[in-house]
Structures are given as structure tokens and as C-alpha cells.
Amino acid sequence: MKKILLVIFAFSAMTSFAQQLPTMRAKDTAAIIKATFIYNFSKQVDWPSEYKSGNFVISIMGSSSVHEELVKGYSSKQVGSQQIEIRKLSKTTKISQCHVLYVGRDCFDILPDIAKSLEGTPTLIVADQIGALDKGAAINFVVDGPDFDFELSENNATDRQLFISSTLKSLAIRIK
């Protein structure tokens, strides 16, 4: 009887695991990592006082998977005393007030226009395309195989009245 129960248990465990495999494979690990980085960037930047009340807004342009991971993992969290609000934006240069704007690869072509439209606003622009710092991003993901790093433009952050912590600076692989 024990052998039969063991075989049934083993079979049900294998069936359960096999059913989970497609979901596990479907996970976008890159999106999970980017969402985690974006949340942690938020905790390492200081915004002007007028941006320290109300919700802490993180907007995502493009990249639905990064948006989904931010919503799943961070929409119930806070940055300082501010509740995080995650917004999904369409491909446009008309952007309402936000603390962090992530511009996905599929919107990289309008990054210069976005940066221009946000001139003078304390918005941390994060991207993940070669040359993004030259087009107005303050932080750019650098992906090399399984490794995720980021580079930082201190000038782009300062121009937006953002103070980048020494911790975040020390973690960047390059500061421009």
C-alpha cells in the first residue's frame, strides 16, 4: 500500500511540476531584474521638496513586461513616505509629472524628444539602449549576456535637479 501511495504522490508531483514549466519559462527574467533596479534607483535619488509629497510615480513607456513586474512587485511599496504608483504610457512625448520614467527599447527613437519635453522637471529618465545617456537618460541599463549593470550621467541628473547618492554612483559601471 505504501508503494502505491508513493507512486501516486510521485506521479502527482511530477504532473504538477510539468504544468508549472510553461509558466516558469514564460517569466521574463530581464523584466524582473529591470523592475528591481528601477525600484532601487528610486531609493537612491533625492528629489526636490515639491516632489516629496503625494504618490511616488513611476511611468513606463513601452516594455509591458517591465510594467507588469513593477506592478506585481512594487505597487504596494513606498519610496520614503510616498506610496508608489505605477503608470503605463503609450508612445508619446506628452508625459505628466512622474518621478521615474523608464523608456523601453521600442520607444528609444523618441527619447531625445522625451528628454526635451521634460527639461527642467525632476524626472529620472532610465533607458536600456546603447547611446541613451547621450540622448537624455540619466541611467542606462547595460546588459552583457547574463550580467545586468548600469551607467550613469551625472550631468543629466543634475540638470533635472536630482541628487544621486554616492552608493548609486559607486555601483555604476561608468559615470559620464
C-alpha positions as CSV (number, residue, x, y, z in Angstrom):
1,M,0.0,0.0,0.0
2,K,2.9,2.4,0.9
3,K,4.5,1.8,-2.5
4,I,1.2,2.6,-4.3
5,L,0.8,5.8,-2.3
6,L,4.4,6.7,-3.0
7,V,4.0,6.1,-6.8
8,I,0.7,8.2,-6.8
9,F,2.5,11.0,-4.8
10,A,5.5,11.0,-7.2
11,F,3.2,11.0,-10.2
12,S,1.1,13.9,-9.0
13,A,4.3,15.9,-8.0
14,M,5.7,15.3,-11.5
15,T,2.4,16.3,-13.2
16,S,2.2,19.5,-11.0
17,F,5.8,20.4,-11.9
18,A,5.3,19.7,-15.6
19,Q,2.2,22.0,-15.6
20,Q,4.3,24.8,-14.0
21,L,7.1,24.6,-16.5
22,P,5.5,26.7,-19.2
23,T,4.8,29.5,-16.7
24,M,8.3,29.3,-15.3
25,R,9.8,29.5,-18.9
26,A,7.4,32.4,-19.7
27,K,8.9,34.5,-16.9
28,D,10.8,37.4,-18.3
29,T,13.9,37.4,-16.0
30,A,15.2,40.6,-17.7
31,A,12.0,42.4,-16.8
32,I,12.1,41.2,-13.2
33,I,15.7,42.5,-12.9
34,K,14.9,45.8,-14.5
35,A,11.9,46.4,-12.2
36,T,14.1,45.6,-9.2
37,F,16.8,48.0,-10.4
38,I,14.2,50.8,-11.1
39,Y,12.7,50.4,-7.6
40,N,16.2,50.5,-6.0
41,F,17.2,53.5,-8.2
42,S,14.2,55.3,-6.7
43,K,15.5,54.8,-3.2
44,Q,19.0,56.2,-4.1
45,V,17.9,59.5,-5.7
46,D,16.8,62.7,-3.9
47,W,14.1,64.8,-5.4
48,P,13.3,68.5,-4.8
49,S,11.0,69.1,-1.9
50,E,7.9,69.7,-4.1
51,Y,8.2,66.1,-5.3
52,K,8.3,64.6,-1.8
53,S,4.5,64.6,-1.2
54,G,1.7,62.7,-2.9
55,N,2.3,59.4,-4.7
56,F,5.8,58.4,-6.0
57,V,5.0,57.9,-9.7
58,I,7.0,55.5,-11.8
59,S,5.9,55.7,-15.5
60,I,6.8,53.0,-18.1
61,M,6.8,53.8,-21.8
62,G,7.0,50.6,-23.9
63,S,8.0,47.3,-22.3
64,S,4.8,45.9,-20.9
65,S,6.8,43.1,-19.1
66,V,8.7,45.7,-17.0
67,H,5.4,47.4,-16.2
68,E,3.8,44.1,-15.2
69,E,6.8,43.3,-12.9
70,L,6.7,46.7,-11.3
71,V,3.0,46.4,-10.6
72,K,3.4,42.8,-9.2
73,G,6.4,43.5,-7.1
74,Y,6.4,47.2,-6.1
75,S,3.0,48.8,-6.3
76,S,2.3,48.2,-2.6
77,K,5.7,49.6,-1.5
78,Q,6.8,53.1,-0.7
79,V,9.7,55.4,-1.5
80,G,10.3,57.3,1.7
81,S,6.8,58.1,2.9
82,Q,5.3,58.1,-0.6
83,Q,3.2,55.3,-1.9
84,I,4.4,54.0,-5.3
85,E,2.0,54.5,-8.2
86,I,2.9,52.7,-11.5
87,R,1.7,54.1,-14.8
88,K,1.8,52.6,-18.3
89,L,2.2,55.2,-21.0
90,S,1.7,55.0,-24.7
91,K,4.4,56.1,-27.1
92,T,4.1,59.8,-26.8
93,T,6.2,62.8,-25.7
94,K,3.3,64.2,-23.6
95,I,4.2,63.0,-20.2
96,S,2.5,64.1,-17.0
97,Q,4.5,64.6,-13.8
98,C,6.4,61.5,-12.7
99,H,9.5,60.8,-10.6
100,V,10.9,58.0,-12.7
101,L,10.3,57.4,-16.4
102,Y,11.5,54.1,-17.9
103,V,11.8,54.3,-21.7
104,G,11.9,50.8,-23.2
105,R,13.8,49.8,-26.4
106,D,10.7,50.1,-28.5
107,C,10.4,53.8,-27.7
108,F,14.1,54.6,-27.9
109,D,13.6,56.6,-31.1
110,I,11.7,59.3,-29.3
111,L,14.0,59.5,-26.3
112,P,15.5,62.8,-27.4
113,D,12.1,64.4,-27.8
114,I,11.0,63.0,-24.4
115,A,14.1,64.4,-22.7
116,K,13.5,67.8,-24.3
117,S,9.8,67.8,-23.2
118,L,10.9,67.0,-19.6
119,E,13.6,69.7,-19.5
120,G,13.6,71.4,-16.1
121,T,11.5,68.7,-14.5
122,P,12.9,66.5,-11.8
123,T,12.3,63.2,-13.6
124,L,14.8,60.4,-13.6
125,I,14.9,59.0,-17.1
126,V,16.0,55.4,-17.3
127,A,16.6,53.6,-20.6
128,D,18.3,50.4,-21.9
129,Q,19.8,51.2,-25.3
130,I,23.4,52.0,-26.3
131,G,23.7,55.8,-26.5
132,A,20.8,56.6,-24.2
133,L,22.9,58.8,-21.9
134,D,23.7,61.0,-25.0
135,K,20.0,61.3,-25.7
136,G,19.0,62.5,-22.3
137,A,18.7,59.5,-20.0
138,A,20.3,59.8,-16.6
139,I,20.6,56.0,-16.1
140,N,21.1,53.4,-18.9
141,F,21.0,49.6,-18.4
142,V,23.9,47.7,-19.8
143,V,23.2,44.1,-20.5
144,D,26.1,41.8,-21.3
145,G,24.8,38.2,-21.6
146,P,23.6,37.3,-18.1
147,D,25.1,40.4,-16.5
148,F,23.0,43.4,-15.8
149,D,24.8,46.7,-15.0
150,F,24.0,50.3,-15.5
151,E,25.8,53.5,-16.5
152,L,25.0,57.0,-15.2
153,S,25.0,60.5,-16.5
154,E,25.6,62.8,-13.5
155,N,25.1,65.9,-15.7
156,N,21.7,64.7,-17.0
157,A,20.6,64.0,-13.4
158,T,21.9,67.4,-12.1
159,D,20.2,69.2,-14.9
160,R,17.0,67.8,-13.6
161,Q,17.6,68.9,-10.0
162,L,18.2,65.3,-8.9
163,F,20.8,64.3,-6.4
164,I,22.3,60.8,-7.0
165,S,23.6,59.1,-3.9
166,S,27.2,58.1,-3.6
167,T,26.1,54.5,-3.2
168,L,24.4,54.5,-6.6
169,K,27.4,56.2,-8.2
170,S,29.7,53.6,-6.8
171,L,27.6,50.8,-8.3
172,A,27.5,52.3,-11.9
173,I,30.0,50.7,-14.3
174,R,30.5,54.1,-15.9
175,I,29.8,57.7,-15.0
176,K,29.6,60.2,-17.7
